[in-house]
Amino acid sequence: MWTAHHWQHWLARGRFPDHRWRGHLARSALTLKGLTFAPTGSIAAAATTSLPETPGGERNWDYRYTWMRDATFALWGLYTLGFEWEASDYFAFLCDLVERDRGDLQIVYGIDGRRDLDEHVLDHLDGYQGARPVRIGNAAYQQAQHDVWGVVLDSIYLHTKSRDRLDDRVWKMARQQVERALERWREPDRGIWEVRGELRHFTSSKMMCWVAADRGARLATLRDDKDLARTWRKAADEIHADICANALDDRGVFCQHYDTTALDASLLLMPLLRFLPPDDERIRATVLAIADELTQDGLVLRYQVSETDDGLSGEEGTFTICSFWLVSALTEIGEHQRARDICEKVLSYASPLLLYGEEIDPRSGRHLGNFPQAFTHLALINAVMHVIRKEQAAQRLAVGREVPEREP
């Protein structure tokens, strides 16, 4: 009873809309809190290791760590739902890592901030339903991923807007990370999905380097550093032009990397990060192409494994985070009904406790991968709030159009 009272009291601190999906938002908030490591404020990606993404396959990973790429969504979700204390703790953890590791940021850390996450296979163990291999550690910590600097700058920008101030310590870190992004953005990397194949010029990585320069320029303007703002804005424009020149196919659709016409669900983030306006035809074409061509029964794949050299074999399920990204992106481009329908569908796959794993088998509804998945619940908050806000805006507009009856 006291445990239930504690969690009810904690939830009461939040801001939840009066909506039929309020329960999903509350459960997602509870999940994030449950995955938070109190001594540092970090949020674990999941509470489990080696739950299979494909039954009988090799895509079994240890997710009991904290990924830098979760930061922007974590801060957005926590601030949106009114949990400023948790957001501040998470941001402090992020700042401690950036300050400690300076230009040598990893993409993933231990929840206590440790860097060494050497990956090992435990040959003497079987996992869920005999799943093998069982892994501890995650070799992705050694990968080069160029999205990390954009994540840091977008997080600093979100935090600054929430506080309406930018102190000297945080500004120093921001400058350092922008400069690092501008040094490295022309190089290939492993991309947001941590592929273990060949290095590529991934579009999402280039976009996050643009985010670093764009948010850096905005922060420099807030600091009234006009010269630096001008320099970083010029750099942001250069990266933007490079992406638009090299990442589009003949249809005007943004592709996974510069040497392919393959689709990638990470590009659903383009309208959310304001790379281009939501009504830009290239954004609309990209979102609709992913919705129509990178889905199974309406749920979104990260990419087609037959088109992407990820260094692994076998199939994988639809990625729930990507399905929620599609909801947000469709809402942004004005496809409100389609967004609401997909949101209803994805929410219907929730477990009895309204929890989500990393992936969903669209044929059976079975959850796959590690569980519960923080990134999925972060994307759920973003998607659900997108739909709710559009519904509320439509209701206000309808009320505003009502003409009161004339007095007799």
C-alpha positions in Angstrom: 0.0 0.0 0.0 2.8 2.4 0.9 4.6 1.6 -2.3 1.5 2.4 -4.4 1.0 5.6 -2.4 4.6 6.7 -3.1 4.2 6.3 -6.9 0.8 7.9 -6.9 2.3 10.9 -5.0 5.2 11.1 -7.5 2.8 11.0 -10.5 0.7 13.8 -8.9 3.7 16.1 -9.5 3.3 15.7 -13.2 1.2 17.5 -15.8 -1.0 15.1 -17.8 -3.7 16.1 -20.2 -7.2 15.1 -19.6 -7.3 12.6 -22.4 -8.1 8.9 -23.1 -4.4 8.3 -23.5 -3.5 9.7 -20.2 -2.8 6.2 -18.8 -0.2 5.6 -21.4 1.6 8.8 -20.6 1.5 8.1 -16.9 2.9 4.6 -17.4 5.7 5.9 -19.6 6.6 8.4 -16.9 6.7 5.7 -14.3 8.8 3.5 -16.6 11.4 6.3 -17.1 11.5 6.9 -13.3 11.9 3.2 -12.7 14.8 3.1 -15.1 16.5 6.1 -13.5 19.7 5.5 -11.5 19.2 7.9 -8.6 22.9 8.5 -7.7 23.7 10.0 -11.1 20.3 10.8 -12.6 21.0 8.7 -15.7 18.3 6.6 -17.4 19.0 3.1 -18.5 18.0 2.1 -22.0 16.4 -1.1 -20.6 16.5 -3.3 -17.5 17.5 -6.4 -19.4 20.2 -8.0 -21.5 20.0 -10.4 -24.5 16.2 -10.6 -24.9 16.1 -11.6 -28.6 15.1 -9.2 -31.3 14.5 -12.2 -33.5 13.7 -15.6 -31.8 16.6 -17.9 -32.5 18.7 -15.1 -34.0 21.9 -13.4 -33.1 20.6 -9.9 -32.5 20.7 -10.1 -28.7 22.2 -7.1 -26.9 22.9 -5.7 -23.4 20.9 -2.5 -22.9 21.5 -1.9 -19.2 23.4 1.3 -20.1 22.6 4.9 -20.9 22.8 6.1 -24.5 23.6 9.8 -25.3 21.1 9.8 -28.2 18.2 9.4 -25.7 19.0 12.7 -24.1 17.0 15.1 -26.2 13.9 13.0 -26.1 14.3 12.4 -22.4 14.6 16.1 -21.6 11.7 16.9 -23.9 9.5 14.2 -22.4 10.3 15.0 -18.8 9.8 18.8 -19.2 6.6 18.3 -21.1 5.1 16.1 -18.4 6.2 18.5 -15.6 9.1 16.4 -14.1 11.6 19.2 -14.0 13.5 17.7 -11.1 14.3 14.5 -13.0 15.1 16.5 -16.1 17.6 18.6 -14.2 19.2 15.5 -12.7 19.5 13.9 -16.1 21.0 17.1 -17.6 23.5 17.3 -14.8 24.6 13.8 -15.5 25.0 14.7 -19.2 27.0 17.8 -18.3 29.3 15.8 -16.0 30.1 13.4 -18.9 30.7 16.2 -21.4 32.9 18.1 -19.0 34.9 15.0 -18.0 35.4 13.5 -21.5 35.5 16.8 -23.4 36.0 16.0 -27.1 36.1 12.2 -26.6 32.4 11.6 -25.9 31.1 8.0 -26.2 27.7 7.2 -27.5 26.9 5.0 -24.5 28.0 4.9 -20.9 27.4 2.9 -17.7 24.6 4.3 -15.6 27.3 5.4 -13.1 29.2 7.1 -15.9 31.9 4.5 -16.5 33.4 4.3 -20.0 34.5 0.7 -20.2 31.7 -1.5 -21.5 33.6 -4.4 -23.0 31.3 -6.9 -24.6 31.5 -10.6 -23.7 29.5 -13.7 -24.7 28.5 -16.0 -21.8 28.7 -19.3 -23.6 27.5 -21.3 -20.6 24.1 -19.5 -20.5 21.0 -19.6 -22.5 18.6 -16.7 -22.4 14.8 -16.3 -22.9 13.4 -19.4 -24.7 17.0 -20.7 -25.2 18.2 -17.4 -26.9 21.9 -17.3 -27.7 24.3 -15.6 -27.5 23.9 -14.1 -24.1 25.9 -10.9 -23.9 27.1 -8.6 -21.2 28.7 -5.3 -22.1 28.1 -3.5 -25.4 30.9 -3.0 -28.0 29.0 0.0 -29.4 30.7 2.1 -26.9 33.8 2.0 -29.1 31.9 3.2 -32.2 32.2 6.6 -33.9 28.8 8.1 -34.2 28.5 11.7 -35.2 25.0 12.3 -33.8 26.4 12.7 -30.3 27.4 16.4 -30.7 24.0 17.3 -32.0 22.3 15.5 -29.1 24.4 17.4 -26.6 23.7 20.8 -28.2 20.0 20.1 -28.6 19.8 19.1 -25.0 21.6 22.2 -23.9 19.3 24.3 -26.0 16.2 22.6 -24.5 17.5 23.1 -21.0 18.4 26.7 -21.7 14.9 27.4 -23.0 13.4 25.8 -19.9 15.5 27.9 -17.6 15.8 31.1 -19.7 19.5 31.3 -18.9 22.9 29.9 -20.1 25.6 29.8 -17.5 29.3 30.0 -18.3 30.0 26.3 -17.5 27.3 25.1 -19.9 28.3 27.6 -22.6 31.9 26.4 -22.5 30.8 22.8 -23.0 28.5 23.9 -25.9 31.3 25.7 -27.7 33.5 22.7 -27.3 31.0 20.3 -28.8 30.0 22.5 -31.7 33.7 22.8 -32.7 34.1 19.0 -32.4 31.1 18.5 -34.8 32.5 21.0 -37.3 35.8 19.2 -37.3 34.3 15.7 -38.0 31.0 16.2 -39.9 32.6 15.3 -43.3 33.8 11.9 -42.1 31.7 8.7 -42.4 30.5 6.9 -39.2 28.3 4.0 -37.9 25.0 5.9 -37.8 22.3 6.0 -35.2 21.6 2.3 -35.5 25.2 1.3 -34.6 25.7 -0.8 -37.7 28.7 -3.2 -37.6 29.2 -3.0 -41.3 31.1 -0.5 -43.4 31.4 3.2 -42.4 29.0 5.4 -44.4 28.0 9.0 -44.7 24.7 8.5 -42.9 22.2 11.2 -43.5 20.9 11.2 -39.9 24.5 11.7 -38.6 25.1 14.7 -40.9 21.7 16.1 -39.8 22.8 15.9 -36.1 26.0 17.7 -36.9 23.8 20.4 -38.5 21.8 20.4 -35.3 25.0 21.0 -33.3 25.9 24.0 -35.5 22.3 25.4 -35.7 21.6 25.2 -31.9 25.1 26.5 -31.3 24.4 29.6 -33.4 21.1 30.1 -31.5 22.9 29.9 -28.2 25.6 32.2 -29.4 22.9 34.7 -30.3 21.5 34.4 -26.8 25.0 35.2 -25.5 25.2 38.2 -27.8 28.3 36.7 -29.5 27.4 37.9 -33.0 30.7 36.8 -34.6 30.5 33.2 -33.3 26.7 33.1 -34.2 27.6 34.2 -37.7 30.4 31.6 -38.1 28.3 28.7 -36.8 25.3 29.7 -38.9 27.5 29.7 -42.0 28.7 26.2 -41.0 25.2 25.0 -40.4 24.1 26.2 -43.8 27.1 24.4 -45.4 26.1 21.1 -43.8 22.5 21.6 -44.7 23.4 22.2 -48.3 25.6 19.1 -48.4 22.8 16.9 -47.1 20.3 18.3 -49.6 22.8 17.9 -52.5 23.8 14.3 -51.6 21.1 12.5 -49.6 18.1 12.9 -52.0 17.0 10.3 -54.5 15.3 11.0 -57.9 11.9 11.3 -56.1 13.1 14.0 -53.8 13.1 11.5 -50.8 16.0 11.6 -48.2 17.8 8.3 -48.1 19.8 6.4 -45.5 23.2 7.5 -46.6 24.9 9.2 -49.5 25.5 6.1 -51.6 22.1 4.5 -51.5 18.4 4.9 -52.3 17.4 2.8 -49.2 15.0 4.3 -46.7 15.8 4.8 -43.0 13.3 5.5 -40.3 15.7 7.8 -38.5 14.9 10.4 -41.2 11.5 10.8 -39.6 13.3 13.0 -37.1 13.9 15.7 -39.9 10.7 17.6 -39.3 10.9 17.1 -35.5 14.4 18.7 -35.4 13.3 21.4 -37.8 15.9 20.5 -40.5 13.3 21.7 -43.0 9.8 23.1 -42.5 7.1 20.4 -42.2 5.4 21.7 -45.4 8.6 21.3 -47.5 7.9 18.8 -50.3 11.1 16.9 -49.6 10.0 16.3 -45.9 6.5 15.3 -46.9 7.8 12.9 -49.6 10.3 11.3 -47.1 7.7 10.8 -44.4 5.1 9.4 -46.8 7.7 7.1 -48.5 8.6 5.7 -45.1 5.0 5.3 -44.1 4.2 3.5 -47.4 7.4 1.5 -48.1 9.2 0.9 -44.8 6.3 -0.6 -42.8 4.8 -4.0 -42.1 1.1 -3.9 -41.3 1.4 -0.3 -40.5 4.4 -0.6 -38.1 7.8 0.8 -39.1 11.1 -1.0 -39.7 14.4 0.8 -38.9 15.5 -0.2 -42.4 15.3 -3.1 -44.8 18.0 -5.6 -43.6 18.4 -6.7 -47.2 19.5 -3.1 -48.2 21.7 -2.2 -45.2 25.1 -3.7 -44.3 24.7 -3.9 -40.6 27.2 -6.7 -40.1 24.5 -9.1 -38.9 22.3 -11.9 -40.3 18.6 -12.6 -39.9 15.5 -10.5 -39.7 14.2 -8.1 -37.1 10.8 -6.9 -36.0 9.3 -3.5 -36.4 10.9 -0.9 -34.2 8.3 0.6 -31.9 10.2 3.9 -31.5 10.1 4.3 -35.2 6.4 3.8 -35.3 5.9 6.5 -32.8 8.3 8.7 -34.7 6.0 8.2 -37.7 3.0 9.4 -35.7 4.9 12.6 -34.7 6.1 13.2 -38.3 2.7 12.6 -39.9 1.2 15.1 -37.4 3.9 17.6 -38.3 3.1 17.4 -42.1 -0.6 17.7 -41.5 -1.7 14.0 -41.9 -3.6 14.2 -38.6 -6.1 11.4 -39.2 -3.5 9.0 -40.4 -1.2 9.9 -37.4 -4.1 9.3 -34.9 -5.0 6.0 -36.5 -1.4 4.7 -36.3 -1.1 6.0 -32.8 -4.2 4.1 -31.8 -2.8 0.9 -33.4 0.6 1.1 -31.8 -0.9 1.8 -28.4 -3.1 -1.2 -28.8 0.0 -3.4 -28.8 0.9 -2.4 -25.2 1.4 -5.1 -22.6 -1.3 -5.4 -19.8 0.8 -3.0 -17.8 1.1 -0.6 -20.8 4.8 -1.4 -21.3 6.8 -1.8 -24.5 9.8 -3.8 -25.6 12.1 -2.6 -28.3 10.3 -4.2 -31.2 6.9 -5.7 -32.1 6.1 -8.6 -34.4 3.2 -7.1 -36.4 1.8 -10.6 -37.2 1.5 -11.8 -33.6 1.8 -8.6 -31.6 4.6 -10.2 -29.7 7.1 -7.9 -28.0 10.7 -8.5 -29.0 14.1 -7.2 -27.7 14.9 -5.8 -24.3 12.1 -4.7 -22.0 10.9 -2.2 -21.0 12.6 0.1 -23.5 13.1 3.7 -22.3 13.6 5.0 -25.9 10.2 3.5 -26.9 8.4 5.2 -24.0 10.2 8.5 -24.7 9.0 8.4 -28.3 5.5 7.4 -27.1 5.3 10.6 -25.0 6.4 12.7 -28.0 3.9 11.0 -30.4 0.9 11.0 -28.0 1.5 14.7 -27.1 1.7 15.6 -30.8 -1.7 14.0 -31.5 -3.3 15.4 -28.3 -2.1 19.0 -29.1 -3.5 18.8 -32.6 -6.8 17.5 -31.3 -6.9 20.3 -28.7 -6.0 22.9 -31.3 -8.8 21.7 -33.6 -11.2 21.8 -30.7 -10.2 25.4 -29.9 -10.6 26.4 -33.5 -14.0 24.8 -33.7 -15.1 26.6 -30.5 -13.8 29.9 -31.9 -15.8 29.4 -35.1 -19.1 28.9 -33.2 -21.4 31.9 -33.5 -23.5 32.6 -30.4 -27.2 32.8 -30.9 -28.6 36.4 -31.1 -30.4 37.6 -27.9 -34.2 37.6 -28.3 
